[in-house]
Amino acid sequence: MHTPKLLRRRLWWVLLGLPLAAALLLTALVLRELQTPHPGPAPAAIAVLPAMEQVQRGAYLARVGNCALCHTAPGGASYAGGKGIPTPFGTVTTSNLTPHPEHGLGQWSAEDFWQAMHQGRSRDGHLLYPAFPYTSFTQLAREDSDALLAFLQTLPAADQPNQAHALRWPYSSQWALAVWRVLNFAPAEPVAQAPGPADAVLRGAYLVNGLGHCNECHGARNVWGAPDLHQTLSGATLPQSLWYAPSLRAADQGSVATWSLEDTVALLTTGANRHATTSGPMAEVVHHSTQYLEAADAQAMARYLAQLPAAPARQAPASQPPPTNHSLGARLYEAQCAQCHGKQGEGQADAYPALAGNRAVQMTPSHNLVLSVLQGGYGPSTQGRPQPHGMPPFQLVLSDAELAAVLSYIRNAWGNQASALSEFDINKFRNLQAP
């Protein structure tokens, strides 16, 4: 029979040993991450397309994945890298994807490229930073990875050396990155072929969650800065920016569950429909990427987005008294806004969006509304909408107090119900944009 003293001693040793065991396990996993791996299991069968067809397919996939937007620096050669991507941990500079033999992918094999896309490892085995969204690209089918490389190898070779990242210590360390991967990343099960148009929802999920990497912007992140898989597509403020990527599951934000298929396709391919108009970073996505979606793929994405599990409904705000600056806001609206958006916020079809009942107007957070008014609201120029109407910037026209007044008025007029905005709410956005 054990005495209480002996039991306490054994319990003490057990409790002391648990953190040590956890530390040893973590160290072992980190060391494994730092080792140059063998390629690992590959799909049993990979569909091989004729060379020209494979290149054409790769060109299309590169547009769907919006590769050029990040891998092309302002004024630089296409896909030559050199663009700084700000993160909470410092700046990551994108790499050269052209077939330059020294600075680019000229010596990369299909296996090398697959390792980068699927496992987040470079050709020499070192760990890649997840600003390159391999946390999404890991879901890519091998055939699509091979097609992407085939296209990239046809580009003009750009003699553009890759630049070092400017990350703070310890984030600049491969050890720190290995710890991050142990806690936040596991490669997806490899698949040989991507879902086809016959199963539209599966195809849509593949495009949204994999190649399209929509969750990288529209998904919440955990304390490690990694995508929170429990809050997929639930909305998030973009790192180092105050633009908000709305939840694609919430009815009062970006959900398309109540829209027609045609409306969702129109937003993806033209940047506007009768419910919404894209601006800011999403307008760039439409301009550079989604406007080029094949019809079947655009419909597949729309069908998948429409069936996403709904986020819990936000309680409607209690009826609020008119903002203290209601009369000033009404006068400013009449003078500055009504000509385009209508005296009752009704908008103009195919030109200026309605403000009455508009989700973006009433959304919490109000980031996108304020930024659009300060910077100007510019929709993307697309094949289906080559000359979209825009809104001029008001940051040099109206003061913080005036902007707070008119936006508070708009958020509470014509049946809209949302919190009023203050001068401080405006000022923090204005300062963000100051040169």
SULWOVEN-V899812 format. One record per run of one state. SS is the DSSP state (hx for helix, st for strand, lp for the rest). FROM is the first residue (numbers start at 0). LEN is the number of residues. If there is no record, write none. Layout:
ss=SS from=FROM len=LEN
ss=SS from=FROM len=LEN
//
This chain:
ss=lp from=0 len=3
ss=hx from=3 len=31
ss=lp from=34 len=16
ss=hx from=50 len=14
ss=lp from=64 len=2
ss=hx from=66 len=5
ss=st from=71 len=1
ss=lp from=72 len=8
ss=st from=80 len=1
ss=lp from=81 len=2
ss=st from=83 len=4
ss=lp from=87 len=2
ss=st from=89 len=4
ss=lp from=93 len=16
ss=hx from=109 len=10
ss=lp from=119 len=1
ss=st from=120 len=1
ss=lp from=121 len=5
ss=st from=126 len=1
ss=lp from=127 len=6
ss=hx from=133 len=4
ss=lp from=137 len=4
ss=hx from=141 len=11
ss=lp from=152 len=13
ss=st from=165 len=2
ss=lp from=167 len=6
ss=hx from=173 len=11
ss=lp from=184 len=15
ss=hx from=199 len=12
ss=lp from=211 len=3
ss=hx from=214 len=4
ss=lp from=218 len=2
ss=st from=220 len=1
ss=lp from=221 len=5
ss=st from=226 len=1
ss=lp from=227 len=1
ss=hx from=228 len=3
ss=lp from=231 len=4
ss=st from=235 len=2
ss=lp from=237 len=6
ss=st from=243 len=2
ss=lp from=245 len=15
ss=hx from=260 len=10
ss=lp from=270 len=1
ss=st from=271 len=1
ss=lp from=272 len=4
ss=st from=276 len=1
ss=lp from=277 len=2
ss=hx from=279 len=9
ss=lp from=288 len=1
ss=hx from=289 len=3
ss=lp from=292 len=2
ss=hx from=294 len=12
ss=lp from=306 len=19
ss=hx from=325 len=11
ss=lp from=336 len=1
ss=hx from=337 len=4
ss=lp from=341 len=6
ss=st from=347 len=1
ss=lp from=348 len=3
ss=st from=351 len=1
ss=lp from=352 len=6
ss=hx from=358 len=4
ss=lp from=362 len=4
ss=hx from=366 len=9
ss=lp from=375 len=1
ss=st from=376 len=2
ss=lp from=378 len=11
ss=st from=389 len=2
ss=lp from=391 len=8
ss=hx from=399 len=11
ss=lp from=410 len=12
ss=hx from=422 len=11
ss=lp from=433 len=2
//
